[in-house]
């Protein structure tokens, strides 16, 4: 391993972040604040160590730390069976420091990993067409939802499937971005997923061919002449315009009641979900956050666009983060009925803090609370009407029992005309 002087300088300059420039909130996908750090990529270990002393008396970046890291590096070089690159070890140091927090939502991104995060907001990529989250009980990736008309759907993958391996590589305990980088790839190539599916006695091996996937975040239709249906699959930079258009289309068709489907929605941009909430909620608080110092930040609605139509909201265990903000506010204000199962329970906010070398760290920085002051972290939001999803009916007969219940409740709210309820359920 050569250029150790440059290598250790890079390590310390990556650790010593000191000057805050700008900020933004993150709840599932990417919004960046920028953080510049002192030093240069060619700073020596000695000068970086001196800088460490000026940052904090309690800093772990001491001469003893540097010495031990150097011994470990030399030990790896001498005894480790395989060759390992300098950059791999350097990234490992950064990742290890963040992983030491024990927070599954905090991580270090190398420059190429940060680019992949940015790609998510563009809505077009090469992959299989599924939304993936991490199941906290098993530390395995879980398919939270499947995009219609994509390779994932065509191959028979289902929402709720757990991924055990990708191309034979165990993925338990990997960061979400590491998993998605394995699943995505060049157009026309095939990825093999080893799946754990509830009700199956053995693993399922499913081959999926990657292709260009356009990821709409909002889907809309009229279930009958009075009931509109809008599904939001995630909250990113394009979602507000898509939702606004979908709502206008439903209203243009004479919608009297809306079924808002947040099932399988893993979250996204805090500002986006607040903007959408402002198209629905009355005047008042949408959500507020509190950081480690007790600083409270409030996000409010002026009520100028309060929804006048009846509202039913579908949620499930894969409704997380930003989708829980919206569902929680709707429940607190009592302007809609929540149907489905208890939500995921992610009541914390992350920041992605970009460093000047193109890398970044994502850190949990605050809790968020519903308008009534409820902290839903690790608890979730309990629906008003509990309806477990009937996977057998859905995958065998195409019957969505949760949606059917939402339609039934909506017809009760609207006072269904004779014969209309049966037609509405059939159409769903």
C-alpha positions in Angstrom: 0.0 0.0 0.0 1.6 3.2 -1.2 1.1 6.9 -0.6 0.2 6.4 3.1 0.9 10.0 3.8 -1.7 11.1 1.4 -4.1 8.4 2.5 -4.1 9.4 6.2 -4.4 13.0 5.3 -7.5 12.2 3.4 -8.9 10.2 6.4 -8.5 13.2 8.8 -9.8 15.8 6.4 -12.9 13.7 6.0 -13.3 13.5 9.7 -12.8 17.2 10.5 -15.9 18.9 9.3 -16.2 22.4 10.7 -18.0 25.0 8.7 -21.8 24.9 8.1 -23.1 26.4 4.9 -26.7 25.4 4.1 -29.3 22.9 5.2 -32.4 20.8 4.2 -34.5 18.0 5.6 -34.6 14.4 4.5 -37.2 11.7 5.3 -36.5 8.9 2.9 -34.8 10.4 -0.2 -32.4 13.1 -1.0 -32.2 16.8 0.1 -28.8 18.1 0.8 -27.1 20.5 3.1 -23.5 21.4 2.4 -20.7 21.2 4.9 -17.1 22.3 4.1 -14.3 20.8 6.1 -10.8 22.2 6.8 -7.6 20.8 5.4 -6.7 19.5 1.9 -6.7 16.0 0.4 -2.9 16.1 0.5 -2.6 17.2 4.2 -0.2 15.0 6.2 -1.3 12.9 9.1 0.7 15.1 11.4 -1.0 18.4 10.2 -4.4 16.7 10.2 -3.7 15.5 13.8 -2.8 19.1 14.8 -6.1 20.3 13.2 -7.9 17.6 15.2 -6.7 19.1 18.4 -8.1 22.5 17.5 -11.5 21.0 16.7 -12.4 19.4 20.0 -10.6 18.2 23.1 -12.8 15.1 23.0 -12.1 14.3 19.4 -11.4 10.6 18.6 -8.9 11.8 15.9 -5.8 11.7 18.1 -2.3 10.7 17.4 -3.0 7.4 19.3 -6.0 6.8 17.0 -3.9 7.5 13.9 -1.1 5.2 15.2 -3.5 2.3 15.8 -5.1 2.8 12.3 -1.7 2.6 10.8 -0.9 -0.6 12.6 -4.2 -2.2 11.5 -3.5 -1.1 7.9 0.0 -2.7 8.0 -1.4 -5.8 9.5 -4.0 -6.1 6.8 -1.3 -5.5 4.2 0.9 -8.2 5.6 -1.6 -10.9 6.5 -5.0 -10.5 4.7 -5.5 -13.1 2.1 -6.9 -10.8 -0.6 -5.7 -7.6 -2.1 -7.6 -4.5 -0.9 -7.6 -1.0 -2.3 -6.5 2.0 -0.3 -9.8 3.8 -1.2 -11.8 0.8 0.1 -10.0 1.0 3.5 -10.4 4.8 3.6 -14.2 4.6 2.9 -14.4 1.8 5.5 -13.0 4.2 8.2 -15.7 6.8 7.4 -18.5 4.2 7.3 -17.3 2.6 10.5 -17.5 5.9 12.4 -21.1 6.5 11.3 -22.1 2.9 11.9 -20.8 3.1 15.4 -23.8 5.3 16.1 -26.0 2.2 16.0 -28.6 4.1 13.9 -29.9 2.2 10.8 -30.7 5.5 9.2 -27.3 7.2 9.5 -24.6 6.3 7.0 -21.6 7.5 5.0 -21.8 7.9 1.2 -18.8 7.6 -1.0 -19.1 10.0 -4.0 -20.5 7.3 -6.4 -23.1 6.3 -3.7 -24.2 9.9 -3.4 -24.7 10.1 -7.1 -27.0 7.1 -6.9 -29.0 8.9 -4.2 -29.4 12.0 -6.5 -30.5 9.7 -9.3 -33.5 8.6 -7.3 -35.1 12.1 -7.5 -34.9 12.1 -11.3 -37.5 9.3 -11.6 -35.7 7.4 -14.4 -33.2 4.7 -13.8 -32.2 1.2 -15.0 -33.4 -1.5 -12.7 -36.4 -3.7 -11.9 -39.1 -1.3 -10.9 -39.7 -1.9 -7.2 -39.5 0.2 -4.1 -37.2 -1.3 -1.4 -36.9 -0.6 2.3 -35.2 -2.3 5.2 -37.2 -4.6 7.5 -36.0 -3.6 11.0 -36.9 -7.0 12.5 -34.8 -9.1 10.1 -32.4 -6.4 8.7 -33.3 -7.7 5.3 -34.4 -5.6 2.4 -38.2 -5.7 1.9 -40.1 -4.8 -1.3 -42.5 -2.2 -0.1 -44.3 -1.8 -3.5 -44.1 -2.8 -7.1 -44.4 -0.4 -10.0 -47.0 -1.4 -12.6 -45.7 -2.5 -16.0 -42.1 -3.1 -14.8 -39.9 -6.2 -14.8 -40.5 -6.6 -11.1 -44.3 -7.0 -11.7 -43.8 -9.2 -14.7 -41.5 -11.6 -12.9 -44.0 -12.2 -10.1 -42.3 -10.2 -7.3 -44.7 -9.0 -4.6 -44.9 -6.2 -2.1 -43.8 -7.7 1.3 -41.2 -10.0 -0.2 -37.9 -10.1 1.7 -34.7 -10.2 -0.3 -32.2 -12.7 1.1 -29.6 -12.6 -1.6 -28.9 -10.6 -4.8 -26.9 -12.7 -7.4 -25.9 -15.1 -4.6 -24.6 -12.3 -2.3 -26.1 -12.2 1.2 -27.7 -8.7 1.8 -28.7 -9.0 5.4 -27.5 -6.0 7.3 -26.4 -4.0 4.2 -27.4 -0.3 3.9 -30.3 0.4 1.6 -28.1 2.1 -0.9 -25.8 -0.9 -1.1 -28.8 -3.2 -1.8 -30.2 -0.9 -4.5 -26.8 -0.6 -6.2 -26.7 -4.4 -6.4 -30.2 -4.7 -7.8 -29.8 -1.9 -10.4 -27.5 -2.3 -13.4 -27.1 -2.1 -17.1 -30.2 -2.4 -19.3 -30.8 -5.9 -20.6 -28.8 -7.6 -17.9 -30.4 -10.0 -15.4 -30.4 -10.0 -11.6 -31.3 -13.1 -9.6 -33.1 -12.4 -6.3 -33.4 -15.0 -3.6 -36.8 -14.2 -2.0 -38.4 -15.1 1.4 -42.1 -14.9 1.0 -44.7 -15.4 3.7 -46.6 -18.7 3.2 -43.7 -20.3 1.2 -41.7 -23.1 2.9 -38.5 -22.4 0.9 -36.7 -19.6 -0.8 -37.9 -18.4 -4.2 -35.3 -17.8 -6.9 -36.5 -15.1 -9.2 -34.6 -13.8 -12.3 -35.5 -10.3 -13.3 -34.2 -8.5 -16.4 -33.2 -4.9 -15.9 -34.5 -2.2 -18.2 -35.3 1.5 -18.2 -37.8 2.3 -15.5 -39.8 5.5 -15.3 -41.0 5.9 -11.8 -44.3 7.9 -11.5 -44.9 8.9 -8.0 -48.7 9.5 -8.4 -51.4 7.3 -10.0 -55.0 8.5 -10.4 -58.3 7.0 -11.6 -62.0 7.4 -11.0 -63.4 4.3 -9.3 -66.9 5.4 -10.2 -68.5 8.8 -11.1 -68.3 10.0 -7.5 -65.2 8.4 -6.0 -61.7 9.4 -7.0 -58.6 7.4 -6.2 -55.0 8.8 -5.9 -52.0 6.7 -5.0 -48.7 8.3 -3.9 -45.8 5.9 -4.0 -43.2 8.3 -2.6 -42.6 12.0 -2.0 -39.9 13.5 -4.2 -39.4 16.7 -6.1 -41.9 15.9 -8.9 -44.7 14.6 -6.6 -46.4 17.9 -5.8 -47.1 18.7 -9.5 -48.2 15.2 -10.2 -50.6 15.2 -7.1 -52.0 18.6 -8.0 -52.7 17.5 -11.5 -54.3 14.2 -10.3 -56.5 16.0 -7.8 -57.6 18.5 -10.5 -58.5 15.6 -12.9 -60.6 13.9 -10.2 -62.4 17.1 -9.4 -63.0 17.7 -13.1 -64.8 14.3 -13.2 -67.1 15.4 -10.4 -65.4 13.6 -7.6 -67.3 13.8 -4.3 -64.9 11.7 -2.2 -61.2 10.8 -2.5 -59.5 7.6 -1.5 -55.8 8.5 -0.9 -53.6 5.4 -1.1 -50.3 5.7 0.9 -49.7 1.9 1.2 -46.1 1.0 0.4 -45.0 4.6 0.5 -41.5 4.7 2.1 -41.4 8.5 2.6 -39.3 11.2 0.9 -38.9 14.9 1.0 -40.3 16.8 4.0 -41.0 20.0 2.0 -42.9 18.0 -0.6 -45.2 16.2 1.9 -45.9 19.5 3.6 -46.8 21.1 0.2 -49.2 18.3 -0.5 -50.7 18.5 3.0 -51.4 22.2 2.2 -53.7 21.0 -0.5 -55.7 19.0 2.0 -55.5 20.2 5.6 -57.3 23.1 7.4 -55.4 26.0 8.8 -52.9 24.9 11.5 -49.9 22.8 12.2 -48.8 20.1 9.8 -45.9 18.7 11.7 -43.1 19.9 13.9 -39.6 18.7 14.6 -37.3 18.9 17.7 -33.5 18.4 17.6 -31.1 17.3 20.3 -31.0 20.9 21.7 -34.8 21.1 22.0 -35.1 23.5 19.1 -38.5 23.3 17.6 -39.3 23.9 13.9 -42.9 24.1 12.8 -44.5 23.5 9.4 -47.9 25.0 9.0 -50.8 25.2 6.6 -52.9 28.4 5.8 -56.0 26.4 5.1 -56.7 28.2 1.8 -57.0 24.9 -0.1 -58.7 22.8 2.6 -60.3 19.7 1.0 -64.1 19.8 1.0 -64.6 16.3 -0.4 -64.9 13.2 1.8 -61.6 11.5 2.5 -60.4 7.9 3.2 -56.7 7.1 3.5 -55.2 3.7 3.0 -52.1 2.8 5.0 -50.1 -0.3 5.9 -46.9 -1.4 7.6 -44.8 -0.1 4.6 -46.3 3.4 5.0 -43.3 5.2 6.5 -41.8 8.6 7.4 -43.3 11.3 5.1 -46.4 9.3 4.4 -46.9 9.0 8.2 -46.6 12.8 8.5 -49.5 13.2 6.1 -51.6 10.3 7.5 -50.9 11.5 11.1 -52.0 15.1 10.3 -55.2 13.9 8.6 -56.0 11.7 11.6 -55.3 14.4 14.1 -57.6 16.9 12.3 -60.3 14.2 11.9 -60.8 15.1 8.3 -60.4 11.6 6.9 -60.7 7.9 7.9 -57.6 5.8 8.0 -58.0 2.2 6.7 -55.6 -0.7 6.7 -52.9 -1.7 9.2 -50.6 0.1 11.6 -47.9 2.1 9.8 -44.1 1.5 9.9 -43.3 4.0 12.7 -40.4 6.2 11.5 -40.7 9.4 13.4 -37.2 10.8 12.9 -35.7 13.1 10.3 -32.3 12.7 8.6 -30.0 15.3 6.9 -27.6 14.4 4.1 -24.5 16.5 4.7 -22.3 16.8 1.6 -18.6 17.1 2.0 -16.4 19.0 -0.5 -14.7 15.9 -1.9 -18.1 14.7 -3.2 -18.9 12.3 -0.3 -21.5 12.8 2.3 -22.9 11.6 5.6 -26.6 11.1 6.4 -27.4 11.6 10.1 -30.6 11.5 12.1 -31.0 15.0 13.4 -34.5 15.3 14.9 -37.8 13.7 15.9 -41.0 14.8 14.3 -44.4 15.1 15.9 -48.0 15.1 14.6 -50.1 18.2 15.1 -51.4 16.8 18.4 -47.9 16.2 19.6 -47.8 12.4 19.0 -44.3 10.8 18.6 -45.0 7.9 16.3 -41.4 6.6 16.2 -41.3 2.8 16.6 -45.1 2.9 17.3 -46.6 3.8 13.9 -50.1 5.2 13.4 -53.1 2.9 14.1 -55.8 3.2 11.5 -59.4 4.0 12.4 -60.5 0.9 10.7 -58.2 -2.1 11.0 -58.2 -4.3 7.8 -55.4 -6.8 7.4 -54.3 -7.3 3.7 -55.6 -10.5 2.1 -52.6 -11.4 -0.1 -54.2 -14.7 -1.2 -57.3 -12.9 -2.5 -55.2 -10.2 -4.2 -52.7 -12.4 -6.0 -55.0 -15.3 -6.8 -58.2 -13.4 -7.6 -57.1 -9.8 -8.1 -59.2 -8.6 -5.1 -57.9 -5.8 -3.0 -59.8 -6.2 0.2 -58.4 -3.1 1.8 -59.5 -0.9 -1.1 -62.9 -2.6 -1.2 -63.4 -1.6 2.5 -62.3 1.9 1.7 -64.9 2.1 -1.1 -67.5 0.7 1.2 -66.8 3.3 3.8 -66.7 6.1 1.2 -70.1 5.1 0.0 -71.4 5.2 3.5 -70.0 8.8 3.8 -71.6 9.8 0.5 -74.9 8.0 1.1 -74.7 5.5 -1.8 -77.5 5.5 -4.3 -79.3 2.2 -4.8 -77.1 -0.3 -6.6 -74.1 2.1 -6.8 -72.2 0.5 -3.9 -72.0 -2.9 -5.6 -70.9 -1.4 -8.9 -68.2 0.6 -7.1 -66.8 -2.4 -5.4 -66.7 -4.4 -8.6 -64.9 -1.6 -10.4 -62.2 -1.5 -7.7 
